[in-house]
């Protein structure tokens, strides 16, 4: 009797545990078909009325406080829509945010809208089939995307996301150091002159040395003379590997020259100390950095890095005199709808609004063509911690004269390409191999990745 | 005889009952742990094994799993980064015996030849109880290529071009190994110390009476009687060495140019950055086979050198 009792207990414990597992597994598997089955008919039956209250889950890596006012504004205009914010990172870290997004999606969270920081993350997730193609929804609204946005998010004929912010690149300069060295804020310049500036801005020695410039570890800093091209500005363009090109050679030589003349923060310091570009610039360890629009707001100082000097802005240098300055690939944040979302139309309405009017509510440089640049600059200054530390004239010049080059949305394996490219260039800058070997190995390495992904 | 049978039955019955009860209690106590192992270790392991034959990304849902047979494994052996990582893993194994030799010498010195041995044990155990991240950050600064104390010391000695340590593809892996030895020294030291305490003192007395030198005492008494300890440290050390991840992630991110990448790091990168779960699973399988082979080798070889 006792034995039976025990077995009963044991079996029931096992059953509960198994049922628990089974249930949760079944839940995650069935949740979408089940709930979509129950809600889909409602949606199709009552969608013309649109009175049905809908909850849309929006995932972004920005701190909740920054984004809430925008979401509330949308809710005020659309009483039937409730927006639920899913904060992917509490520190605004987009890399950590993407990891969290992947985990949420993998664990069956019913997200509707997801933001992605940059084309690499966007194309990777589109390639995996996470995002829903928006072609039909765009056709239904009858808009031409290229009239609305300055970035074309098309991948193989499909549009999986709308462009949100616009990021193109320019140069931030420490104007105080510039004035001390008797240099003017450049409006038209080449990489040659950039190095010249860097040389003149380098001063001091030892740990308190100010370097002329700082190159971060990202792959883009190994292709500076490529990303300022109007066309074919990616490592791989339409399946053709672009390493053995004059632009990449120029980029690598540029970087190596800065390293050898000791006018750029040494690469060994950069990687072994894991330096960050913000701290390098704001602690005046480096006087110039090539960076992008997201730094416009930061130039006025943040709590972590208060602005203690005036920041001026210069356009992206050109490869040779005669070529226009200010050309750079236009990247940015993207916003898409998850394939599993049950409220595609409502989600689409929201991302259209967010990527246009919603954008105007925060200080970001938008990919929307109708953005008022002057208003944007004014509001940047308004919200900056130290507005007088932003040189408004040069900022206006750079923004108005920027020539965003159409970005060919990278292949879904862009991350792997960049990794392989960086590996070879690292060996070059650390004097482990010469330029020709680097070009040859990188060309072969990238070709291998392209072939493997055919 | 006929009477004896029920007698024995009667005699064994209560004890059998008791044994069953003990079994039951045993299972009850082991149960939660067993369930945990099955759900969180065994099932994921089997799942990972299955995944190694698929092309799949964990973000896409189960309906997109695509079986591709041995393709992953074929690709692995043409993957330069993976082969480099696997090679680094084997180079890094050197840190285990080197660390053990140092630990043994220190243990002998500390237990016999210094005052306040406890204080020394604590000192050597310090890095082990500190967080890996904190230790890594401290060494990052010590190894600073331009202004770090290590290179400051070397240039004070008259070295013109001291190595760039973590930023030099040739020195990065040895630097990481150095840290691993330093971090793990404390544990090996304590365990060796315990091993030394277990050696009967009369053996040394007898040896001294026979006129044996300190060195021959060490060679003929200490070393052989410590072989079980050495064996234990070797097995756990090698397994731990294969798993090293945190230190590499914090210190070098596998760089420069993959010179400090190991299989676990490459796996992390592939699975959670490149989002290729299937391919990453096949890496884990190779790692699993390597560990299995090494452990089997150690078990087989132990009977030739381990004295209990």
Contacts between the chains, C-beta under 8 A, distances in Angstrom:
chain1	res1	chain2	res2	distance
A	3	B	20	7.2
A	3	B	24	7.9
A	6	B	24	5.5
A	10	B	27	7.4
A	10	B	28	7.9
A	10	B	31	7.8
A	13	B	31	7.5
A	17	B	35	6.0
A	17	B	39	7.8
A	21	B	39	6.7
A	29	B	62	6.9
A	99	B	272	6.4
A	102	B	58	7.4
A	102	B	59	4.7
A	102	B	272	7.5
A	102	B	275	6.6
A	105	B	59	4.8
A	106	B	58	4.8
A	106	B	59	5.0
A	124	B	275	6.7
A	125	B	59	7.6
A	128	B	57	5.2
A	128	B	59	6.1
A	128	B	60	5.3
A	128	B	275	6.5
A	129	B	60	5.9
A	129	B	64	6.8
A	130	B	59	6.1
A	130	B	60	6.6
A	206	B	147	7.1
A	207	B	147	5.1
A	266	B	145	7.0
A	266	B	146	6.6
A	267	B	167	7.2
A	268	B	145	4.2
A	268	B	146	7.6
A	268	B	164	4.4
A	268	B	167	3.4
A	268	B	168	7.2
A	269	B	144	7.2
A	269	B	145	6.0
A	269	B	146	6.0
A	269	B	167	7.4
A	271	B	166	7.5
A	271	B	167	5.2
A	271	B	252	7.6
A	271	B	255	6.0
A	271	B	256	5.8
A	272	B	140	6.6
A	272	B	143	6.3
A	272	B	144	6.8
A	272	B	145	5.8
A	272	B	164	7.0
A	272	B	165	6.7
A	272	B	166	4.1
A	272	B	167	4.1
A	272	B	252	7.8
A	273	B	140	6.2
A	273	B	141	7.6
A	273	B	144	6.3
A	274	B	140	7.3
A	274	B	253	8.0
A	340	B	61	7.9
A	415	B	273	6.7
A	415	B	274	5.9
A	416	B	274	6.1
A	419	B	269	8.0
A	423	B	255	8.0
A	423	B	257	4.7
A	423	B	258	5.9
A	424	B	257	7.5
A	426	B	169	7.8
A	426	B	255	6.6
A	426	B	256	4.8
A	426	B	257	4.5
A	427	B	169	6.7
A	427	B	256	7.7
A	427	B	257	4.9
A	430	B	164	7.7
A	430	B	167	6.9
A	430	B	168	6.7
A	430	B	169	6.2
A	430	B	256	6.0
A	430	B	257	7.6
A	432	B	169	5.6
A	432	B	170	8.0
A	432	B	257	7.3
A	445	B	80	7.7
A	452	B	75	7.3
